[in-house]
Amino acid sequence: MATVKRKPKQLGQILIEQGLITGEQLDEALEVHRNTPKSLGRVLIDLRMIKESDLVRALAEQVGLEFVDLADYPVEATATALLPDSLARRYRAIPIGERDGKLLVAMSDPANVYALDDIRAITNRDVQPVVATASDIEQAIQKFASMDGQVEALASEAASQAEGDEDGGMEAAVEEAPIVKLVTAIMTQAVGDRASDVHIEPMEKDVRVRFRVDGVLHEKMHSPKNIQGGLISRLKVMADLNIAEKRVPQDGRLSMRVGGRSLDLRIASLPTVYGEKVVIRVLDKSQVLIQLQDLGFLEEAYKRYEQSFRRPYGAILVTGPTGSGKSTTLYATLNILNQPDRNIITVEDPVEYRLPGVNQIQINPKAGLTFASALRSILRADPDIILVGEVRDRETAMIAVESALTGHLVLTSLHTNDAASAITRLTEMEVETFLVASAIDCVVAQRLARKLCERCKEPYQPDRAELDEAGYPEWEWESIAELHRAAGCQSCSNTGYRGRIGLYEVMPMSEELERMTVERASSEQMAQVAIEQGMITLRTDGLEKARQGLTSIEEVARVVK
């Protein structure tokens, strides 16, 4: 008797059975699907009815294959090493372990028989495909291409090669393979871990390597002490620094490609008691194109800020401590303002990102090119918009303020803790209060808070004491059904956080605030009036983002005192 072949379930039927969509939603998506060339799955994602992982899980069930969530799956590093990174990226496939004597391979397209044949031939193993999302596979390839074990192995190889060599001998060998490979491997791992800074620090008995990820330093490895000279010298050679000079700080810059991405690296050396420490700032060129709306502005705060930067003249101050994202906000604003009919000139120290269509000036105090002298020259170059990297002294502040009063839009930054303090800081620099009141159009204070990992964040019901301690007003307690906290998974390296979001305090200068500026009112008095006029404080902004599940109240408390 012939067996009857079962007809595979339709995608919509599977999604309904899984409780991901309703029949009405399916009908709506099918109507759109009939009128567009997009697949039904893509239509459902575009309509925000399902996520990519939901679609891939349903398609896997449709073809009778297993779906694997790589963020939670214990991927075996020994298995990933069986397939070269170039092929893994080409086929969007990565070996993740073994099962029943077969190599388990996660693929975004398991129907690609050519890919399966190649993987079998290269690994010399029987292959069992499972399905994963393309983004998860890309992330896993990036992570395991960073080669934790390979970095350690290269460090050991470089150390064994250096056995018996003096420090100077190691420096002479900076072009030798192990050291070159070690530097490349460290930078590849840094990119895979989304590090913004790499710290290479000589200790008494070894060399410590730490990465700053999402604003927090994490220790990555300790290398033998005898590779210190070669490692530091290799980095200094790459940045065109003087390898013979170890007594004074130096800084340089270089570009390199890591994992198919073009990076600018800013390198600073610092003499310490155990040798030179090197800090590498990783400048990802893709970040310069970030959209202002993606930084984390709440809707009302963004409207207030946009009203200011759309004006043809006036000064906008962005304030906050070092590393709070001021430059990113200024660059994202310039991306909006950068039009062919505008002459935009910046003066920065240093120029972190190259902006197409913008005239950027790097200050050079040794040559007499300071913020103040550059600004004076800029004003003779017919600018429409001027960006001053930082107001550091009275002369720069005066020229920036006068530029705003003479028909230019001036964007600049200051180091203050909140928006109102920026006004008093300028008056403390002995800039006339009436000039400050007339020129300043808006002040933005900001911080960067870590975002909760979307894959592992845990919802919970906070008690009243916790809400009170966090700073939520009593009348809001009943409306806060749940908050989220960090848990930790493979996707976020068990930190519970992945990426960062801005917290913003936007203070437009009203007539009352201008009058208070002239009268030299305190920053506390000005902040109180700004709040009465609708300003959302940094803490309130952070608590709202915690309520939305974007971050945790612990993280808000960490970054906003």
Beta strands, then each sheet from edge to edge (+ up, - down):
strand 1: 93-99
strand 2: 102-107
strand 3: 127-131
strand 4: 195-202
strand 5: 206-213
strand 6: 216-224
strand 7: 250-258
strand 8: 261-272
strand 9: 275-284
strand 10: 314-319
strand 11: 344-348
strand 12: 359-362
strand 13: 385-388
strand 14: 409-414
strand 15: 440-452
strand 16: 458-460
strand 17: 483-485
strand 18: 497-508
sheet 1: 1+ 2- 3-
sheet 2: 6+ 5- 4+ 9- 8+ 7-
sheet 3: 12+ 11+ 13+ 14+ 10+ 15+ 18-
sheet 4: 16+ 17-
end
